[in-house]
Amino acid sequence: MLEVKHIRAHQKEYVQALKKRNFEADSVFEAILKLDERRRSTQKELDEILSESNSLSKEIGMLFKSGETEKANAAKEKTAGLKEDSKRLGEEMGQVATELQALLYQVPNIPHPSVPAGKSEEDNEEIFSEGEIPTLSKSALPHWELAKKYDIIDFELGNKITGAGFPVYKGKGARLQRALISYFLDKNTEAGYNEVQVPLLVNEASGYGTGQLPDKEGQMYHVGIDDLYLIPTSEVPITNIYRDDLLNFQDLPIQLTAYTPCFRREAGSYGAHVRGLNRLHQFDKVELVNIVKPDESYQVLDAMVEHIKSILRDLKLPYRVLRLCGGDLGFTSALTFDFELFSTAQDRWLEISSVSNFETFQANRLKIRYKDADNKKALVHTLNGSSLALPRVLAGILENYQTDEGIVIPEALRPYTGFDKIS
């Protein structure tokens, strides 16, 4: 969420920047600033009334002590009127604050200057690519056919138990899935991240804090009786660990990693491009979250990108990195890099990670601040990235490592799987 003081100071600049997102901010900003003026004038009036009321209260005691009962009673009547005024103004303050917050929740983050203009994923910029795309035999199969052939993932059984998008991993498929999780976590902890285990359900405040609510409410599973949400990513509970906290600059950076199942309704997702593991309602993911000082966040973002590159190099998977354009940028992000691996059997690129810097956007919602070396308070910057989302990585391994004799396991995973081939 943007800070009102920054909107006031940079209104024209922000309006222009948000056009990259195809978001027209003029009228929203005008409404925000008018409400803020009303909030500030109401607060000033309320403060004056409270100050006068306090002074009268002290005066009443002195008047009674000096025997000036008539004056004391008159002052009491005035105090009663001031209390009514303060109650009215307090209620007005609450209403204005609610309206102001609702408007601020409508405004996406300001894109970083390096974000290209564009309307959709077609306008994203490829900035890096690496790895050789293997040449497969004419009998090569997409991963959903390989899963059936080797009996390692059962999509029909998952459909029977729950519904489409909830696969059952079996035998070596389950072990490969577990191997990927352990491998990703080990890579992250070796890089200095602390592993945490977090809840799979969060309350509404947590969803609003990281920006999933109200922006992506329709994509989240809601447990109505308890008013809780199944997490779409562990970014939500991890970042909310520090909601409303005041950190010391010595505590930063905070680097956390976690494995969790993730749940997304993926409403409106149909067609051949979502077959098999390409898009699921429940999937496993290992996440990275960084909470840092503002002047360090873009160096940290670059380090996160390099870290994920190292994982994909170890797995020897062909991949590319995209800088997302304004039209494809997530609501809360200032700058996002997407990683995609090439699925040779499907002849298409599959997104496997998004690495984002939210700057102060999440921190302002979450009220995560820190004291700097001069004891001044400021908002932190938050970042997150998938390291990695498992379904499409698994799909890429199955498809790109398939041979006529079976599916070869990448060398980096063999200590975790205990086998070198699925056949």
FIVO-254280 format. One line per 8 residues: number of its first residue (from 1); their letters; for each residue x, y, z of C-alpha. Coordinates in pm, whole numbers, plus 50000, padded with zeros to 5 digits. Example, Ala and Ser with C-alpha at 12.3 -4.5 7.8 and 13.67 -1.06 7.14 Angstrom:
! FIVO-254280
1	as	51230:49550:50780 | 51367:49894:50714 $
This chain:
! FIVO-254280
1	mlevkhir	50000:50000:50000 | 50132:50341:49905 | 50189:50600:50176 | 49966:50907:50150 | 50257:51142:50218 | 50438:50998:49915 | 50129:51029:49696 | 50103:51394:49798 $
9	ahqkeyvq	50472:51459:49729 | 50494:51263:49401 | 50140:51272:49263 | 50223:51358:48901 | 50523:51124:48895 | 50314:50834:49033 | 50028:50897:48790 | 50273:50875:48501 $
17	alkkrnfe	50446:50564:48640 | 50118:50378:48691 | 50031:50424:48325 | 50286:50147:48265 | 50039:49924:48446 | 49751:50065:48240 | 49614:50204:48567 | 49463:50553:48554 $
25	adsvfeai	49538:50699:48896 | 49431:51063:48862 | 49079:51037:49006 | 49178:50786:49275 | 49466:51004:49392 | 49243:51312:49401 | 48990:51124:49615 | 49266:50994:49844 $
33	lklderrr	49413:51340:49899 | 49070:51496:49964 | 48994:51229:50223 | 49335:51280:50381 | 49271:51656:50405 | 48939:51580:50570 | 49109:51335:50805 | 49374:51587:50904 $
41	stqkelde	49128:51874:50959 | 48900:51647:51162 | 49197:51528:51367 | 49299:51890:51432 | 48948:51980:51546 | 48934:51670:51766 | 49271:51750:51923 | 49158:52104:52001 $
49	ilsesnsl	48836:51980:52164 | 49022:51721:52370 | 49274:51983:52480 | 48995:52224:52582 | 48811:51944:52762 | 49123:51854:52961 | 49178:52216:53058 | 48815:52250:53170 $
57	skeigmlf	48838:51934:53379 | 49131:52078:53571 | 48950:52414:53603 | 48632:52247:53739 | 48823:52089:54026 | 48980:52421:54119 | 48644:52602:54100 | 48477:52351:54334 $
65	ksgeteka	48768:52380:54577 | 48737:52759:54581 | 48360:52738:54633 | 48265:52876:54292 | 47997:52613:54240 | 47795:52802:53979 | 48099:52849:53753 | 48201:52488:53809 $
73	naakekta	47859:52359:53703 | 47861:52579:53394 | 48202:52439:53303 | 48069:52086:53355 | 47785:52154:53110 | 48035:52280:52855 | 48248:51970:52910 | 47947:51747:52842 $
81	glkedskr	47894:51926:52512 | 48260:51887:52423 | 48237:51514:52495 | 47950:51484:52251 | 48152:51674:51990 | 48458:51455:52047 | 48247:51139:52014 | 48101:51266:51685 $
89	lgeemgqv	48443:51361:51552 | 48591:51027:51662 | 48322:50842:51467 | 48385:51065:51167 | 48758:50992:51193 | 48687:50620:51190 | 48465:50650:50882 | 48719:50862:50695 $
97	atelqall	49000:50621:50784 | 48796:50327:50652 | 48715:50506:50325 | 49077:50617:50285 | 49213:50267:50338 | 48962:50122:50091 | 49086:50365:49824 | 49452:50296:49902 $
105	yqvpniph	49387:49922:49864 | 49277:49988:49504 | 49614:50133:49400 | 49887:49893:49283 | 50254:49941:49360 | 50459:50195:49166 | 50666:50006:48906 | 51043:50036:48915 $
113	psvpagks	51183:50259:48635 | 51330:49951:48463 | 50984:49793:48419 | 50892:49803:48049 | 50555:49933:47938 | 50319:49667:47804 | 49974:49517:47830 | 50031:49142:47869 $
121	eedneeif	50289:48865:47897 | 50357:48911:47527 | 50535:49236:47617 | 50769:49089:47879 | 51143:49123:47813 | 51372:48822:47795 | 51695:48928:47966 | 51879:48598:48004 $
129	segeiptl	51871:48238:47885 | 52088:47936:47955 | 52103:47563:47895 | 52071:47338:47595 | 51728:47227:47482 | 51757:46850:47438 | 51665:46675:47118 | 51408:46407:47198 $
137	sksalphw	51308:46105:46996 | 50994:46109:46786 | 50827:45888:47046 | 50877:46151:47322 | 50571:46208:47542 | 50435:46500:47747 | 50466:46452:48123 | 50104:46349:48179 $
145	elakkydi	50155:46056:47943 | 50488:45970:48106 | 50321:45982:48449 | 50066:45727:48332 | 50322:45509:48152 | 50545:45474:48458 | 50261:45493:48715 | 50420:45778:48912 $
153	idfelgnk	50140:46040:48913 | 49770:45957:48903 | 49553:46247:48790 | 49234:46041:48766 | 49271:45913:49123 | 49316:46270:49249 | 49002:46367:49059 | 48816:46082:49230 $
161	itgagfpv	48932:46182:49578 | 48894:46559:49544 | 48859:46692:49190 | 49064:46813:48898 | 49394:46976:48993 | 49470:46751:49293 | 49705:46477:49167 | 49825:46173:49363 $
169	ykgkgarl	50200:46111:49346 | 50297:45743:49366 | 50612:45536:49416 | 50914:45695:49249 | 50702:45995:49159 | 50639:46066:49529 | 51006:46008:49611 | 51115:46243:49332 $
177	qralisyf	50878:46506:49465 | 51019:46467:49817 | 51374:46476:49678 | 51309:46809:49505 | 51170:46961:49824 | 51472:46850:50031 | 51716:46958:49761 | 51563:47305:49729 $
185	ldknteag	51560:47356:50106 | 51920:47243:50139 | 52030:47479:49862 | 51850:47766:50034 | 51984:47699:50383 | 52337:47661:50242 | 52291:48009:50094 | 52213:48152:50439 $
193	ynevqvpl	51835:48126:50459 | 51675:48008:50784 | 51413:47736:50740 | 51073:47781:50904 | 50752:47577:50911 | 50441:47792:50895 | 50061:47746:50909 | 49875:47652:50591 $
201	lvneasgy	49578:47871:50687 | 49590:48243:50755 | 49345:48500:50886 | 49210:48793:50689 | 49463:49038:50834 | 49749:48825:50699 | 49590:48817:50352 | 49550:49194:50349 $
209	gtgqlpdk	49901:49241:50484 | 50080:49081:50190 | 49828:49199:49930 | 49643:48880:49839 | 49330:49047:49973 | 49133:49209:49831 | 49319:49175:49497 | 49312:48794:49464 $
217	egqmyhvg	49022:48701:49690 | 48852:48497:49415 | 49163:48281:49373 | 49189:48181:49741 | 49009:47896:49915 | 48805:48035:50204 | 48708:47836:50512 | 48390:48028:50587 $
225	iddlylip	48299:47891:50929 | 48636:48001:51072 | 48697:48293:50832 | 49040:48158:50737 | 49211:48123:50400 | 49424:47838:50264 | 49757:47989:50166 | 49825:48051:49795 $
233	tsevpitn	50197:48068:49879 | 50404:48052:50198 | 50504:48414:50133 | 50184:48507:50318 | 50248:48340:50657 | 50627:48393:50643 | 50607:48770:50587 | 50328:48803:50845 $
241	iyrddlln	50562:48667:51112 | 50683:49027:51141 | 50350:49209:51107 | 50333:49511:51344 | 50695:49457:51454 | 50960:49723:51508 | 51296:49571:51418 | 51646:49696:51486 $
249	fqdlpiql	51878:49758:51192 | 52112:49492:51338 | 51832:49235:51283 | 51840:49293:50907 | 51854:49130:50663 | 51609:48857:50759 | 51625:48562:50517 | 51369:48283:50547 $
257	taytpcfr	51278:47977:50345 | 50990:47733:50383 | 50829:47438:50213 | 50448:47425:50208 | 50166:47292:50000 | 49991:47583:49827 | 49627:47617:49726 | 49480:47822:49442 $
265	reagsyga	49136:47803:49289 | 49271:47905:48946 | 48921:48010:48845 | 48874:48033:48469 | 49177:47817:48384 | 49084:47570:48113 | 49231:47418:47797 | 49529:47212:47684 $
273	hvrglnrl	49782:47457:47834 | 49673:47359:48186 | 49692:46982:48140 | 49874:46757:48384 | 50106:46947:48620 | 50091:47271:48423 | 49833:47422:48656 | 49705:47272:48981 $
281	hqfdkvel	49478:47367:49269 | 49715:47208:49522 | 50089:47206:49465 | 50416:47206:49657 | 50651:47502:49663 | 50967:47612:49840 | 50972:47986:49900 | 51229:48255:49977 $
289	vnivkpde	51143:48572:50173 | 51379:48860:50247 | 51316:49153:50480 | 51587:49414:50432 | 51691:49776:50465 | 51564:49985:50171 | 51909:50069:50034 | 51994:49697:50004 $
297	syqvldam	51681:49556:49844 | 51784:49564:49478 | 52120:49401:49551 | 51924:49132:49738 | 51688:49093:49442 | 51986:49036:49211 | 52129:48782:49456 | 51797:48594:49462 $
305	vehiksil	51796:48577:49083 | 52152:48440:49081 | 52063:48185:49349 | 51775:48044:49145 | 51996:48036:48837 | 52241:47818:49031 | 51966:47568:49115 | 51857:47536:48752 $
313	rdlklpyr	52220:47500:48643 | 52261:47212:48889 | 51949:47046:48748 | 52074:47112:48394 | 51739:47242:48278 | 51711:47496:47993 | 51561:47818:48124 | 51518:48187:48058 $
321	vlrlcggd	51461:48495:48274 | 51198:48758:48188 | 51153:49109:48321 | 50777:49153:48353 | 50614:49448:48180 | 50375:49683:48358 | 50065:49503:48232 | 50183:49165:48363 $
329	lgftsalt	50334:49288:48689 | 50174:49163:49010 | 49963:49413:49205 | 50208:49439:49497 | 50536:49421:49306 | 50766:49703:49199 | 50985:49474:48988 | 50950:49104:48904 $
337	fdfelfst	51169:48856:48720 | 51002:48537:48600 | 51194:48215:48542 | 51066:47980:48274 | 51198:47639:48177 | 51156:47490:47833 | 50936:47183:47808 | 51069:47004:47504 $
345	aqdrwlei	50784:46755:47483 | 50525:47034:47494 | 50739:47274:47290 | 50662:47564:47522 | 50801:47765:47810 | 50664:47697:48160 | 50684:47953:48441 | 50855:47803:48746 $
353	ssvsnfet	50943:48104:48961 | 50868:48470:49018 | 51119:48682:49210 | 50985:49019:49324 | 51080:49331:49515 | 50778:49491:49682 | 50982:49780:49827 | 50769:49930:50111 $
361	fqanrlki	50431:49830:49961 | 50377:49521:50179 | 50563:49668:50476 | 50323:49964:50490 | 50024:49728:50500 | 50196:49506:50755 | 50344:49793:50958 | 50690:49635:50958 $
369	rykdadnk	50938:49904:51055 | 51295:49919:51176 | 51511:50159:51374 | 51816:50274:51183 | 52155:50358:51332 | 52025:50709:51420 | 51724:50555:51600 | 51486:50681:51330 $
377	kalvhtln	51195:50460:51227 | 51141:50358:50864 | 50958:50093:50665 | 51158:49788:50556 | 51159:49646:50203 | 51020:49295:50148 | 51107:49052:49869 | 51002:48699:49782 $
385	gsslalpr	51068:48433:49524 | 50984:48072:49443 | 51281:47846:49490 | 51111:47660:49337 | 50751:47570:49249 | 50759:47194:49207 | 50490:47092:48953 | 50644:47245:48642 $
393	vlagilen	51001:47168:48751 | 50893:46806:48787 | 50718:46824:48448 | 51036:46964:48293 | 51251:46688:48442 | 51015:46415:48325 | 50994:46554:47973 | 51350:46675:47915 $
401	yqtdegiv	51519:46376:48079 | 51311:46107:47909 | 51487:45841:47701 | 51372:45524:47529 | 51488:45331:47839 | 51314:45553:48096 | 51348:45888:48272 | 51699:45972:48389 $
409	ipealrpy	51724:46148:48727 | 51943:46464:48731 | 52271:46395:48910 | 52207:46664:49173 | 51893:46478:49288 | 52028:46124:49303 | 52157:46151:49663 | 51798:46243:49758 $
417	tgfdkis	51606:45993:49544 | 51824:45689:49599 | 51774:45590:49233 | 51903:45724:48902 | 51622:45624:48666 | 51246:45579:48646 | 51167:45285:48418 $
